[in-house]
Amino acid sequence: MNRSLPVVLALALLNVAIALLLAPLYEGVLRKLKAALHSRIGPPLIQPYLDALKLLGKEDLRTVGGAAYGLLPTLALGSVLLLATLVPMGTAPPLGFAGDIIAVLYVAGMSTALLIVTAYASGSPYAGVGGSREMMMLLVVEPVVAVTLVVGAVKAGTLSTGGILSWNAEHGPSISMLLAGVTLFLALQAQAGKLPFDIPEADQEIMGGPLVEQSGPRLALFRWTLWAKQLVFALLLVEVFFPWPRVEVMPLDLLLALVKALVVLVLVALIDVVTPRLRVEQAMGYYLRVAFSSVTALAFALVGM
């Protein structure tokens, strides 16, 4: 799809705005749902915005000095916003010409890598343990995400996320794509840092994990990064693996994608409420089984199913 430069810039800004501005609203909906399931009234839907604004107005206290350490939260949020321009949202990704699923995988891992660096650089032993657990989850979950996207690439014959979306929307459901989509959903639970896979944070064990030494504006940026990342991954899931129905009118397709992403995140929140945290070895065993499912989906794709 050939687009003029103004159209590309407009769509890129739209994707960034969706990831940046709607992510706290989605988080507010999930908090409200969680409170309702716990028989509580819960905070207002705009509470994440209020929390972020309050933190942004606080003093920037740090355990470590230096310009590089100070830039890490901004770079983490920026990497997620860059990821948003590589993910379909109602139409092919605006910067899809500049990066395929390989770029998506690299950029998707950047925010986690920056969080790990921040944890180790803070000098806190609790943050170090959280960073180690974050690295462990990254090494286990990212291959699963990679294989699911490769399934789409094999079926569509292209590495472009926009091309995979178009092929899947045109040809309808297939065994391999549905299985890969379910597998990516299972990985999304860990990507969003929700129970039973909030092992890196583990409030009762390591008091906030990799973010234990973060406060004020730095904590606000990291939290916003996590909110935006869960929304972008939910959109990646519904657009690439479950793009139906599709009306080929960009605003309507975008609205449908946002509704489907909300449904996905509601399911993530429900699992978060009813499931206790897994131990580290239990999480590793679980994702080994999920990895087997992703490989099975790839095998189905290779034989044309």
C-alpha positions in Angstrom: 0.0 0.0 0.0 1.6 3.2 -1.2 0.9 6.2 1.1 2.0 9.8 0.9 4.3 11.2 3.6 1.5 13.3 5.2 -0.7 10.2 5.5 2.1 8.2 7.0 2.9 10.9 9.5 -0.8 11.3 10.4 -1.3 7.5 10.9 1.9 7.3 13.0 0.7 10.1 15.2 -2.7 8.5 15.6 -1.1 5.1 16.6 1.1 6.9 19.1 -1.8 8.9 20.5 -3.9 5.7 20.9 -1.1 4.0 22.8 -0.2 7.0 24.9 -3.6 8.5 25.7 -6.0 5.5 25.7 -3.7 3.1 27.7 -4.5 4.7 31.1 -8.2 4.6 30.3 -8.0 0.9 29.6 -6.1 0.4 32.8 -8.8 2.3 34.6 -11.5 0.0 33.2 -9.5 -3.1 34.3 -9.1 -1.6 37.8 -12.8 -1.0 38.0 -13.6 -4.5 36.9 -11.1 -6.0 39.4 -12.8 -3.9 42.2 -16.2 -5.1 41.1 -15.1 -8.7 41.3 -13.8 -8.1 44.8 -17.2 -6.5 45.8 -15.6 -3.1 46.0 -16.6 0.2 44.4 -13.1 0.8 43.2 -11.4 4.0 41.8 -12.8 6.1 39.1 -12.0 5.2 35.5 -9.6 8.2 35.2 -7.6 7.2 38.3 -4.6 6.1 36.2 -4.4 9.6 34.7 -4.6 11.1 38.1 -2.0 8.8 39.5 0.4 9.6 36.6 -0.2 13.4 36.8 0.5 13.3 40.6 3.7 11.4 40.1 4.8 13.7 37.3 4.4 16.6 39.7 6.6 15.1 42.5 10.3 15.6 43.1 12.6 13.5 40.9 14.5 11.5 43.6 17.1 9.0 42.4 19.5 6.5 44.0 21.9 6.9 41.1 23.0 10.0 39.2 24.0 10.5 35.6 22.3 11.5 32.4 22.1 7.9 31.0 20.2 6.6 34.1 17.9 9.6 33.9 17.0 8.9 30.3 16.0 5.2 30.8 12.3 5.8 31.6 11.9 8.1 28.7 13.6 5.6 26.4 11.3 2.8 27.7 8.1 4.7 27.0 9.5 5.9 23.6 10.3 2.3 22.6 6.6 1.3 23.2 5.4 4.3 21.2 7.7 3.3 18.4 6.2 -0.3 18.6 2.8 1.3 18.2 3.8 2.6 14.8 4.7 -0.9 13.7 1.4 -2.5 14.8 -1.8 -2.5 12.8 -4.5 -0.3 14.2 -7.5 -0.4 11.9 -5.2 -0.5 8.9 -1.7 -1.5 8.0 0.9 -0.1 10.3 2.1 3.4 9.3 5.8 2.5 9.6 5.3 -1.0 8.3 7.5 -0.2 5.3 10.4 0.4 7.8 10.1 -2.7 9.8 8.5 -6.2 9.7 7.9 -8.8 12.4 11.6 -8.9 13.2 11.6 -5.2 14.0 8.4 -5.7 16.0 10.2 -8.3 18.1 13.3 -6.2 18.7 11.4 -3.1 19.6 8.9 -5.1 21.8 11.9 -6.3 23.9 13.5 -2.9 24.2 11.2 -1.6 27.0 11.8 -4.7 29.1 15.5 -4.6 28.5 15.6 -0.9 29.6 13.6 -1.8 32.7 16.1 -4.6 33.6 19.0 -2.1 33.1 17.3 0.4 35.4 16.7 -2.3 38.1 20.4 -3.3 38.1 21.6 0.3 37.9 19.6 1.4 40.9 21.8 -0.5 43.3 19.0 -2.0 45.2 19.1 -5.8 45.9 15.3 -6.0 45.7 15.4 -4.3 42.3 18.2 -6.6 41.2 16.1 -9.7 42.1 13.2 -8.1 40.2 15.4 -7.4 37.2 16.7 -11.0 37.2 13.1 -12.3 37.2 12.2 -9.9 34.5 15.1 -11.2 32.4 14.0 -14.7 33.0 10.4 -14.0 31.9 11.8 -12.1 28.8 13.9 -15.1 27.8 10.9 -17.5 28.2 8.1 -15.4 26.7 9.8 -13.6 23.8 10.5 -16.9 21.9 6.8 -17.8 22.2 5.8 -14.4 20.8 8.4 -14.8 18.0 7.1 -18.3 16.9 3.5 -17.1 16.9 4.4 -14.2 14.5 6.4 -16.6 12.4 3.3 -18.7 12.0 1.5 -15.7 10.5 4.5 -15.0 8.2 4.5 -18.6 7.0 0.7 -18.6 6.3 0.8 -15.2 4.6 4.1 -15.5 2.8 5.3 -12.2 4.1 7.1 -10.8 7.2 4.9 -7.7 7.1 2.4 -7.4 9.9 0.1 -5.5 7.6 0.5 -8.3 5.0 -0.4 -10.9 7.6 -3.4 -8.9 8.6 -4.6 -8.6 5.0 -4.1 -12.3 4.3 -5.8 -13.5 7.5 -8.8 -11.1 6.9 -9.2 -12.3 3.3 -8.8 -16.1 3.9 -10.6 -16.5 7.2 -9.7 -18.6 10.2 -7.3 -21.5 10.0 -6.1 -24.0 12.6 -2.6 -22.7 12.8 -3.5 -19.0 13.1 -6.2 -19.7 15.7 -3.8 -21.8 17.8 -1.0 -19.2 17.4 -3.5 -16.5 18.5 -4.4 -18.4 21.6 -0.7 -18.9 22.4 0.0 -15.2 22.0 -2.9 -14.5 24.4 -1.3 -16.7 26.9 2.0 -14.8 26.5 0.1 -11.5 26.9 -0.6 -12.4 30.5 3.1 -12.2 31.3 3.7 -9.2 28.9 1.2 -7.3 30.9 2.7 -8.3 34.2 -0.5 -9.7 35.5 -1.1 -12.7 37.9 -0.2 -15.4 37.8 3.0 -14.0 36.1 3.7 -10.9 38.1 6.8 -12.7 39.4 9.2 -9.8 38.7 7.1 -7.4 40.9 5.8 -9.8 43.6 4.8 -7.2 46.2 4.8 -9.6 49.1 8.3 -10.9 48.3 10.4 -8.1 46.8 8.3 -5.0 47.3 7.8 -3.8 43.8 10.7 -5.6 42.1 12.5 -3.7 39.4 10.6 -0.4 40.2 11.2 -0.4 43.9 13.7 2.5 43.7 11.7 4.5 41.2 9.5 7.4 42.3 8.0 10.6 41.0 8.2 11.3 37.2 10.4 8.2 36.6 7.8 5.9 38.2 5.0 7.6 36.2 6.9 7.0 32.9 7.5 3.4 33.7 3.9 2.8 34.7 2.7 4.5 31.5 5.1 2.3 29.6 3.5 -0.9 31.1 0.0 0.4 30.4 0.8 1.3 26.8 2.6 -2.0 26.2 -0.4 -4.1 27.3 -2.7 -2.2 25.0 -0.3 -2.4 22.0 0.1 -6.1 22.4 -3.6 -6.6 22.7 -4.1 -4.7 19.4 -1.3 -6.8 17.8 -3.2 -9.9 18.9 -6.6 -8.9 17.6 -5.4 -7.3 14.4 -3.0 -10.0 13.2 -4.7 -13.2 14.5 -8.4 -12.2 14.9 -9.0 -9.4 12.4 -12.7 -10.3 11.7 -15.1 -8.7 11.0 -13.5 -6.2 8.7 -15.4 -3.5 6.9 -12.4 -1.8 5.1 -13.3 1.6 6.5 -10.4 2.7 8.6 -12.3 4.5 11.5 -14.7 1.6 11.9 -12.0 -1.0 11.7 -10.0 0.9 14.3 -13.1 1.1 16.6 -13.7 -2.7 16.2 -10.0 -3.3 17.0 -10.2 -1.2 20.2 -13.3 -3.0 21.3 -11.7 -6.4 20.7 -8.5 -5.2 22.5 -10.7 -4.2 25.5 -12.3 -7.7 25.5 -8.8 -9.3 25.5 -7.6 -7.2 28.4 -10.8 -7.9 30.3 -10.0 -11.6 30.0 -6.5 -10.9 31.1 -7.9 -9.0 34.2 -10.3 -11.9 35.0 -7.4 -14.3 35.0 -5.5 -11.9 37.2 -8.3 -11.8 39.8 -8.9 -15.6 40.0 -5.4 -17.0 39.7 -2.7 -17.0 42.4 0.9 -16.1 41.6 2.9 -19.0 40.3 6.4 -19.9 41.6 9.3 -19.3 39.3 9.7 -23.0 38.4 5.9 -23.3 37.9 6.0 -20.4 35.5 8.9 -21.9 33.6 7.1 -25.2 33.2 3.9 -23.5 32.1 5.6 -21.5 29.4 7.5 -24.6 28.1 4.1 -26.1 27.5 2.9 -22.8 25.8 6.1 -22.9 23.7 5.1 -26.4 22.6 1.7 -25.1 21.5 3.4 -22.4 19.4 5.6 -24.9 17.8 2.5 -27.1 17.1 0.9 -24.1 15.4 4.0 -23.6 13.3 3.9 -27.2 12.2 0.2 -26.8 11.2 1.2 -23.7 9.2 4.0 -25.5 7.4 1.6 -28.2 6.2 -0.9 -25.6 5.1 -3.5 -26.0 7.8 
